[in-house]
């Protein structure tokens, strides 16, 4: 599973660093390091909807407040 988080300036302002850090922690805590490839990228072109995250090409809008629910439904449930 490939998870990509936008770290461009707009998403950075909206909390992409916190999203990445929380995802790193949740992936490790749930023993999914071998199943989940977490990476960063610059602008995905949907700045108004940031923090932009894709899971195997499917787009999601995530915030530091919603990252745990996102992880549980879009990553953990499918890994």
Secondary structure by P-SEA (a helix, b strand, c coil): cbbbbbccaaaaaacaaaaaaaaaaaaaaacccccccccccccccccccccbbbcccbbbbbccccaaaaaaccccccc
